[in-house]
Every structure is written in structure tokens, then in C-alpha cells.
């Protein structure tokens, strides 16, 4: 070891991008695992508005239609990465990095926290309600649901333009191209009266039923820009997070289970972290669907080994999202007070 390293704790800099379609989960999980399993190691997390590896291959100014207010990759290289290695390898002054240096999308600024997610967040439920509304009040109806028919022969597309690859800017893509599809449910909050800052993982809790014996459940979290916004973003429905749960694995990844047709069932999973400010006047919007092709392979919606499914196994199914007092469906947001 170099003399100046004597007595310095093992140190790891974990770097990831909020818009990394290939492995966003990996950076966040590595940070959490190192923190838990190696308490003697000093671990720092940096999360920027980047696609996979963009902190070293791109300027980090923009992805698709969404701009981030500057050359964020250069900021990281000059203010974080270079001082970090100069300290460890050359004995230069410690840059005094926080435990978490994270970019807040929506307002385009870097923030420093002593943990991630921040300890100051509080879980806040936003419920699916009648008329395609999202609200913070607990539903009161004794029986209520929304439904749609999911047909594997006509899956919901992942991208507006025909594409068999994964365009990296789908992570911020406008979701208005799905407006009017009868197999996509959309829930929208009222225009926000103040900024809503979400910092951490989003938990999904749905009460569902299906006429099939298997089903996929896709939830997308969207920042809907106001119709008056300038810069070509008027009414833009910006994708923030989207994830699928294959229903047969809702309880155990090793032991698939069929759905009982027509029986309400709880499905719950966690979306990857975000650090995003829904600005005043914007809407929090959620889309629910049962296919997302070609990002996800089609579910036959019958309880079979999909790798060996036959044509006749692919069947339309009627899907319900329940939203009554007893069978509420909601997202749990980690809300950080401004």
C-alpha cells in the first residue's frame, strides 16, 4: 500500500443512472448490500440522470425530449470521479463526498444525503379511484373496479414507433401514444398544488382478478406536464418508472401458481428507486396494462410453461383492478418534504 493509504478505510464509489434501462437495479442493490454486509467499508452512491454508462460516454445533458439543465457527466467527472481517485491514489485532499450524491429530476439539481433513501421520507399512499382519478383519500366504495380485455394477439406496444430493439430514450418517452387504447387503464391526480418529491423505491399494491389462469400486470409511473408548458413539452406524459409482475410468480419465484378465475387476488411488487420532483401544476399519472411488447414477452394468460406454449394457449382475458374500501389498489410513494 502507498503510505498515505495507511489507516484509510476500504472505500467504494458506486455509480449508476436513473435512466439505465440495462441495470438500474444493480447499482442501487450493490450500494444497499455493501452497506449491510460490509459495515467497515465506506460506501458512496452517485446517481445521475444517465442511461447505462452515460457518465463516461455522453454529456448527460438530455435523454429524448427531457433535458437536465447542463452537462451532468462532466460535473461528475470533474467534481466527483477525479478528486475521488486523486485522493485515494495520490494522497490529495479528501473530496468529502456524502454517502449519497443524487440528481433530482424534475428540478435538475444535485442533492447530498447521508443515506439513501433519505431517512426523512414518509410512505404516502395514492389510491386508484373512480373516473380514472388518483387521490390520497382511502376509497369508501363497498364494491368498485375497472376492467379491460387483454388479448395476446394485440399486445400493448412498448414504443410509439415500430422497434424490435430497445431504444434507450424509452425511459423518458411520452406515453400519450397509448391514449384511447381500451386495454390500458389510466389514473391521473388533480394538478398538484405544490411540488411532490419522491425519493426511493415505489411500492405497488393491486387487488386484481382475471378470467384467465395467469396474467401479467404492468404499472407505469408518469409525470404529466401541464398543457401550458413551453419547450415542446405541453401535455407530455413522461415515463419515470415501469415494471411488470408475471402473476404466476406473485408469491414465489420458484413455485408458480395459477389464478383462480374471477377471484380477487393481491399482487404487490417494488419499482426501482426514483428521485423526482413532480412540479406544481403537473399531474401524477399511472397506467396499468397486461402486456408491454416487445420489452416483455407475451403471456398466454393460461397457466402453462410459456417457453413451450402452443398457439391455442394464448387466450384473451378480462382483467379487473379492484378499488373498493376492502380491496383497495394503490401506490406507496416515499415522499420527501421540500
C-alpha positions as CSV (number, residue, x, y, z in Angstrom):
1,X,0.0,0.0,0.0
2,X,1.1,3.6,-0.6
3,X,2.0,5.3,2.7
4,X,-0.8,7.7,2.5
5,X,-3.4,4.9,2.4
6,X,-2.4,3.5,5.8
7,X,-5.4,3.8,8.1
8,X,-7.9,4.7,5.3
9,X,-11.0,2.6,5.4
10,X,-11.8,0.5,2.3
11,X,-13.8,2.8,0.1
12,X,-16.2,2.1,-2.8
13,X,-17.8,4.6,-5.2
14,X,-21.0,3.1,-6.6
15,X,-22.2,5.0,-9.7
16,X,-25.5,4.5,-11.6
17,X,-28.0,6.2,-13.8
18,X,-31.7,6.9,-13.0
19,X,-32.4,6.1,-16.7
20,X,-30.3,3.0,-17.0
21,X,-32.5,0.5,-18.8
22,X,-30.0,-2.3,-18.6
23,X,-29.2,-2.4,-14.9
24,X,-30.6,0.4,-12.7
25,X,-31.3,-2.3,-10.0
26,X,-27.7,-3.4,-9.9
27,X,-26.2,0.0,-8.7
28,X,-28.9,0.5,-6.1
29,X,-28.7,-3.1,-4.8
30,X,-24.9,-3.0,-4.7
31,X,-25.0,0.1,-2.5
32,X,-27.5,-1.5,-0.2
33,X,-25.7,-4.8,0.0
34,X,-22.3,-3.3,0.7
35,X,-23.8,-1.1,3.4
36,X,-25.4,-4.0,5.1
37,X,-22.8,-6.7,4.7
38,X,-19.6,-4.7,4.9
39,X,-20.1,-2.0,7.6
40,X,-16.3,-1.4,7.7
41,X,-16.3,-0.2,4.1
42,X,-17.0,3.4,3.3
43,X,-19.6,3.4,0.5
44,X,-20.7,6.4,-1.6
45,X,-23.5,6.4,-4.0
46,X,-23.8,8.7,-7.1
47,X,-26.9,8.6,-9.2
48,X,-27.2,10.9,-12.2
49,X,-29.7,11.4,-15.0
50,X,-27.9,8.9,-17.2
51,X,-28.5,5.9,-19.4
52,X,-26.1,2.9,-19.0
53,X,-22.6,4.2,-18.6
54,X,-23.5,7.7,-19.8
55,X,-21.4,9.3,-17.1
56,X,-18.4,8.3,-19.2
57,X,-19.8,8.1,-22.8
58,X,-22.2,11.0,-23.0
59,X,-22.6,14.6,-21.8
60,X,-25.6,13.8,-19.7
61,X,-27.4,16.9,-21.0
62,X,-30.6,15.2,-22.3
63,X,-32.4,11.9,-23.0
64,X,-35.1,12.0,-25.6
65,X,-37.2,15.1,-25.1
66,X,-36.1,15.6,-21.4
67,X,-33.2,18.0,-20.7
68,X,-31.3,18.1,-17.5
69,X,-30.0,21.6,-17.3
70,X,-26.3,21.1,-18.1
71,X,-23.5,18.7,-18.8
72,X,-24.1,16.4,-15.8
73,X,-21.5,13.9,-16.8
74,X,-18.8,16.5,-16.9
75,X,-19.8,17.6,-13.4
76,X,-19.4,14.1,-12.2
77,X,-16.0,13.6,-13.8
78,X,-14.6,16.9,-12.7
79,X,-16.1,17.3,-9.2
80,X,-16.5,13.6,-8.0
81,X,-14.6,11.0,-10.0
82,X,-11.3,12.8,-10.5
83,X,-11.0,14.1,-6.9
84,X,-12.0,10.7,-5.5
85,X,-9.2,8.9,-7.3
86,X,-6.7,11.6,-6.8
87,X,-7.3,11.3,-3.0
88,X,-7.0,7.5,-2.9
89,X,-4.2,7.1,-5.4
90,X,-2.2,10.3,-5.0
91,X,-2.9,11.4,-1.4
92,X,-4.7,14.6,-2.5
93,X,-7.3,16.2,-0.1
94,X,-10.4,14.1,0.7
95,X,-13.3,15.4,-1.5
96,X,-15.6,14.8,1.4
97,X,-18.3,13.1,-0.6
98,X,-21.6,12.5,1.1
99,X,-23.0,9.0,1.5
100,X,-25.3,9.7,-1.4
101,X,-24.9,12.4,-4.1
102,X,-28.1,12.1,-6.3
103,X,-29.6,14.1,-9.1
104,X,-33.2,15.2,-8.6
105,X,-35.0,15.0,-11.9
106,X,-37.9,17.4,-12.5
107,X,-35.9,20.3,-11.0
108,X,-32.5,19.3,-12.3
109,X,-30.2,19.7,-9.3
110,X,-27.8,17.6,-7.3
111,X,-28.5,16.9,-3.6
112,X,-26.4,15.4,-0.8
113,X,-27.8,12.9,1.7
114,X,-26.3,10.9,4.5
115,X,-28.2,7.8,3.5
116,X,-30.3,6.5,0.6
117,X,-33.2,6.6,0.6
118,X,-33.2,9.7,2.8
119,X,-34.3,8.9,6.3
120,X,-36.8,11.9,6.2
121,X,-39.1,10.3,3.6
122,X,-42.5,9.1,4.8
123,X,-44.6,6.5,3.0
124,X,-47.7,8.0,1.3
125,X,-50.4,6.0,-0.4
126,X,-52.1,7.3,-3.5
127,X,-55.2,5.3,-4.4
128,X,-56.9,4.4,-7.6
129,X,-60.4,6.0,-7.6
130,X,-63.5,6.3,-9.8
131,X,-63.4,8.1,-13.1
132,X,-59.7,7.4,-13.7
133,X,-58.6,9.5,-10.7
134,X,-55.7,9.2,-8.3
135,X,-56.2,10.5,-4.8
136,X,-54.7,10.4,-1.3
137,X,-58.1,9.6,0.3
138,X,-58.9,6.0,1.2
139,X,-61.7,4.7,-1.1
140,X,-65.1,4.3,0.5
141,X,-67.0,2.2,-2.1
142,X,-68.1,-1.2,-1.0
143,X,-67.6,-2.6,-4.5
144,X,-65.7,-0.9,-7.3
145,X,-63.4,-1.9,-10.1
146,X,-62.1,-1.0,-13.5
147,X,-61.6,-3.6,-16.2
148,X,-60.3,-4.2,-19.7
149,X,-59.7,-7.1,-22.1
150,X,-56.1,-8.2,-22.6
151,X,-55.5,-10.0,-25.9
152,X,-52.1,-11.6,-26.5
153,X,-52.7,-11.3,-30.2
154,X,-52.8,-7.5,-29.9
155,X,-50.4,-6.6,-27.1
156,X,-49.8,-3.1,-25.8
157,X,-46.7,-1.7,-27.5
158,X,-43.7,-0.6,-25.6
159,X,-42.7,2.1,-28.0
160,X,-44.6,4.5,-30.2
161,X,-42.6,3.6,-33.3
162,X,-42.1,0.1,-34.5
163,X,-38.8,-1.1,-33.0
164,X,-37.6,-4.6,-32.2
165,X,-34.7,-3.2,-30.2
166,X,-34.8,-1.2,-27.0
167,X,-34.3,2.5,-27.7
168,X,-32.6,3.9,-24.6
169,X,-34.8,7.0,-24.6
170,X,-37.9,4.9,-23.9
171,X,-37.0,5.6,-20.2
172,X,-38.3,9.2,-20.7
173,X,-40.7,8.6,-23.6
174,X,-44.1,10.3,-24.0
175,X,-46.9,7.8,-23.2
176,X,-49.7,9.7,-24.9
177,X,-49.5,7.3,-27.9
178,X,-51.5,4.8,-25.8
179,X,-54.4,7.2,-25.2
180,X,-57.6,5.6,-26.1
181,X,-56.4,2.0,-26.1
182,X,-59.2,0.0,-24.3
183,X,-56.6,-2.3,-22.8
184,X,-54.8,0.4,-20.9
185,X,-56.2,2.0,-17.7
186,X,-55.0,5.5,-16.9
187,X,-55.4,7.2,-13.4
188,X,-54.5,10.9,-13.0
189,X,-54.2,13.1,-10.0
190,X,-55.5,16.6,-9.9
191,X,-52.9,19.2,-10.9
192,X,-50.6,19.4,-8.0
193,X,-50.8,22.5,-5.7
194,X,-47.2,22.1,-4.6
195,X,-44.2,20.1,-5.6
196,X,-44.3,16.4,-4.8
197,X,-40.8,15.0,-4.2
198,X,-40.5,11.2,-4.4
199,X,-37.1,9.7,-3.2
200,X,-36.7,6.0,-3.1
201,X,-38.5,2.8,-4.3
202,X,-42.2,2.9,-5.2
203,X,-44.3,0.1,-3.9
204,X,-47.2,-1.3,-5.9
205,X,-50.3,-2.9,-4.2
206,X,-53.0,-4.1,-6.6
207,X,-56.1,-6.2,-5.9
208,X,-56.8,-7.9,-9.2
209,X,-58.9,-10.6,-10.8
210,X,-58.8,-12.3,-14.2
211,X,-60.9,-14.7,-16.3
212,X,-57.7,-16.5,-17.2
213,X,-55.3,-18.6,-15.1
214,X,-52.2,-16.4,-15.5
215,X,-51.7,-12.7,-16.2
216,X,-49.1,-10.0,-16.4
217,X,-49.6,-6.7,-14.5
218,X,-47.7,-3.7,-15.7
219,X,-47.6,-0.4,-13.8
220,X,-46.1,2.7,-15.2
221,X,-45.5,5.9,-13.2
222,X,-45.7,9.1,-15.3
223,X,-45.1,12.8,-14.8
224,X,-47.8,14.5,-16.8
225,X,-46.7,18.0,-17.8
226,X,-49.3,20.8,-17.9
227,X,-50.9,21.7,-21.3
228,X,-49.4,25.2,-20.9
229,X,-45.8,24.1,-20.6
230,X,-43.4,25.6,-23.1
231,X,-40.5,23.9,-24.9
232,X,-42.5,21.3,-26.7
233,X,-43.5,19.5,-23.5
234,X,-47.1,20.7,-23.3
235,X,-49.2,17.7,-22.1
236,X,-46.1,15.4,-22.3
237,X,-46.6,12.2,-20.3
238,X,-43.0,11.5,-19.2
239,X,-42.4,7.9,-18.2
240,X,-40.5,7.7,-14.9
241,X,-40.8,4.0,-14.0
242,X,-42.4,0.9,-15.5
243,X,-42.3,-2.6,-14.3
244,X,-44.1,-5.9,-14.8
245,X,-45.1,-8.6,-12.4
246,X,-45.7,-12.0,-14.0
247,X,-48.7,-13.1,-12.0
248,X,-47.9,-16.8,-11.6
249,X,-44.8,-15.7,-9.6
250,X,-46.6,-13.3,-7.3
251,X,-45.8,-15.3,-4.2
252,X,-42.7,-17.3,-5.0
253,X,-40.3,-17.2,-8.0
254,X,-39.6,-20.9,-7.7
255,X,-43.2,-22.1,-7.4
256,X,-45.6,-20.6,-9.9
257,X,-49.3,-20.6,-9.0
258,X,-52.4,-20.2,-11.2
259,X,-55.0,-17.6,-10.6
260,X,-58.5,-18.8,-9.8
261,X,-60.7,-17.2,-12.5
262,X,-62.8,-14.3,-11.1
263,X,-61.2,-14.5,-7.6
264,X,-59.8,-11.2,-6.3
265,X,-56.1,-11.6,-5.6
266,X,-53.4,-9.3,-4.2
267,X,-50.3,-8.7,-6.2
268,X,-47.5,-6.5,-4.9
269,X,-44.0,-5.6,-6.0
270,X,-41.5,-2.8,-5.9
271,X,-40.4,-0.4,-8.6
272,X,-36.8,0.8,-8.8
273,X,-36.0,4.0,-6.9
274,X,-36.5,7.4,-8.3
275,X,-35.6,10.9,-7.1
276,X,-38.0,13.1,-8.9
277,X,-40.0,16.3,-8.2
278,X,-43.4,16.4,-9.7
279,X,-43.7,20.1,-10.1
280,X,-46.6,22.3,-9.1
281,X,-49.2,22.2,-11.8
282,X,-48.1,18.7,-13.1
283,X,-50.1,15.6,-12.6
284,X,-49.0,12.2,-11.1
285,X,-50.3,9.7,-13.7
286,X,-50.3,5.9,-13.5
287,X,-51.0,3.5,-16.4
288,X,-52.0,-0.2,-15.8
289,X,-51.9,-2.8,-18.5
290,X,-51.3,-6.5,-19.0
291,X,-48.8,-6.6,-21.8
292,X,-45.7,-4.5,-22.8
293,X,-44.4,-5.8,-26.1
294,X,-41.6,-6.3,-27.1
295,X,-40.0,-5.3,-23.8
296,X,-41.8,-8.3,-22.2
297,X,-42.7,-11.5,-24.0
298,X,-46.4,-12.1,-24.3
299,X,-48.2,-14.0,-21.5
300,X,-50.6,-16.6,-22.9
301,X,-52.9,-15.8,-19.9
302,X,-53.3,-19.5,-19.3
303,X,-51.2,-21.4,-16.7
304,X,-48.7,-23.1,-18.9
305,X,-44.9,-23.3,-19.4
306,X,-44.6,-20.2,-21.6
307,X,-41.4,-21.5,-23.3
308,X,-43.4,-24.4,-24.6
309,X,-46.8,-22.7,-25.1
310,X,-48.9,-23.6,-28.1
311,X,-50.9,-21.2,-30.3
312,X,-54.1,-22.4,-28.7
313,X,-52.8,-21.5,-25.2
314,X,-52.8,-17.8,-26.0
315,X,-56.2,-16.5,-25.0
316,X,-57.9,-13.1,-24.3
317,X,-58.8,-12.5,-20.7
318,X,-60.9,-9.9,-18.9
319,X,-58.8,-8.2,-16.2
320,X,-60.1,-6.2,-13.3
321,X,-58.4,-3.7,-11.0
322,X,-60.4,-3.5,-7.8
323,X,-60.5,-0.2,-5.9
324,X,-63.1,-0.6,-3.1
325,X,-62.5,0.1,0.6
326,X,-61.9,-3.6,1.3
327,X,-60.0,-4.2,-2.0
328,X,-58.0,-1.0,-2.5
329,X,-55.4,-0.6,-5.1
330,X,-52.7,2.0,-4.6
331,X,-49.0,3.0,-4.9
332,X,-47.0,3.8,-1.8
333,X,-44.7,6.7,-2.5
334,X,-41.6,7.6,-0.4
335,X,-42.4,11.3,-0.2
336,X,-39.7,13.8,0.9
337,X,-40.9,17.2,2.1
338,X,-39.4,20.0,0.1
